[in-house]
Amino acid sequence: QLVVGPTALDQESRTDRSVDREVAKELDKCIQRVLPQLDVEASYVGEYVGIRPGTDQRDYQIHLYPQKNWIAVAGIRSTGLTASLGIGNYVQRLLCCILEPPKEKPSNIQTTPMPSLEELVNDFHENQGYVHIHGRRFRVTHPLSIFGLRSLTQSRQQLKSKNQSKL
């Protein structure tokens, strides 16, 4: 399985989610340069377009406004997921500058365990594209997440068939 992209194009519209055919052709050319034997049309699974807010600034925009008890965090692009722990740590330090320290430290912080990937895959298929996490129902809408959940199921089914044929 191969995912190509993302690309980023500046645009004025806040609602136009159409695929730019020229960009799609350029991505196809990139694939052909890397994997010339791949039949791009036969292997095609899907495409998606999303509108992400951005700034004309290259760096993250993280600003403290102590008079308003406000921290603005903006301009976080693709690297934001990788940098999220560092961003959170930085924002936490900024918060310490404007908030009173807590009177008592929490004695026992508990995390909430997530369902296993296998449970999520099964839930996704049994509930027509929905998963349940801690009693709440969530619809899976991101194309790459849907593709991944379906692919995991197909891989497991193929492995199961292969193992059964050996018996």
PELINWO-V165569 format. One line per field, one symbol per residue. psi: psi as a letter, one per 30 degrees, with the letter a starting at -180 (. if undefined). A space follows every 10 residues. Layout:
psi = ???
//
This chain:
psi = kkkkallkkk lekgfjglkj eeeeeeeeee eeeeiffkje effkelllkl jkkllgkelk jjkkiefghk kkjlgjaefe eegeeeeeee eeeeeffflk lkekkkejkk ljkllleeee eeeeefhhgl lkjhfkkkkj fkeeeeeeee eeeeeeeeee eeeeff.
//
